[in-house]
Amino acid sequence: MLACMTKREPTTPLGVRVPEPFLARLDALAEALSTSWRKVTRSDVARAAMEHGIEPLEAEARERRGR
C-alpha cells in the first residue's frame, strides 16, 4: 500500500477541509510510516487514505511498529 505513495502520476490540486481529529490521524500515520530514508508527507497519507481507506493504512502502521 505504501508503494502508492511513491507513484508520480499526473495529479490535480484538491483543497479540502477536514476535521481536526482526522488530520491528527493523518499526521500520526505520516510519522509512523516514515523511515530514515523517506519522509512520508501528510499529502502522501491523504492520497493513500483516499485510494485505500484510512483503516488499512492504520493497520499497516501498527504492523510496521510491531516489527
C-alpha positions in Angstrom: 0.0 0.0 0.0 2.8 2.4 0.7 4.0 1.9 -2.8 1.2 4.2 -4.0 2.9 7.0 -2.0 5.8 6.9 -4.4 3.9 6.9 -7.7 4.1 10.1 -9.5 1.0 10.1 -11.7 -0.5 13.3 -13.1 -2.4 15.0 -10.3 -4.9 17.8 -9.8 -4.7 20.0 -6.7 -7.6 19.5 -4.3 -8.2 21.7 -1.3 -10.4 20.2 1.4 -11.3 21.0 5.0 -11.1 18.0 7.3 -11.9 17.7 11.0 -9.0 18.1 13.4 -9.2 14.5 14.7 -8.9 13.1 11.1 -6.0 15.5 10.4 -4.3 14.2 13.6 -4.7 10.6 12.3 -3.1 11.6 9.0 -0.2 13.2 10.8 0.3 10.2 13.1 0.4 7.9 10.1 2.9 10.1 8.2 5.2 9.9 11.2 4.7 6.2 11.8 5.2 5.3 8.2 8.3 7.5 7.6 11.7 5.9 7.5 15.2 7.3 7.9 15.5 7.4 4.1 11.9 8.5 3.2 9.8 11.1 5.0 6.1 10.3 4.3 4.2 13.5 4.0 0.6 14.4 5.0 -0.3 14.6 1.3 1.2 11.1 0.8 -1.0 9.7 3.5 -4.1 11.6 2.4 -3.7 10.3 -1.2 -3.3 6.7 0.1 -6.2 7.1 2.5 -8.5 8.2 -0.3 -7.4 5.4 -2.5 -7.4 2.5 0.0 -9.2 3.8 3.2 -7.5 5.0 6.4 -8.2 1.9 8.4 -6.0 -0.4 6.2 -3.2 2.3 6.5 -3.5 2.4 10.2 -3.3 -1.5 10.3 -0.1 -1.3 8.2 1.4 1.3 10.5 0.6 -0.9 13.6 2.2 -3.9 11.8 5.4 -1.9 10.9 5.7 -0.7 14.5 5.5 -4.3 15.7 8.5 -5.4 13.7 
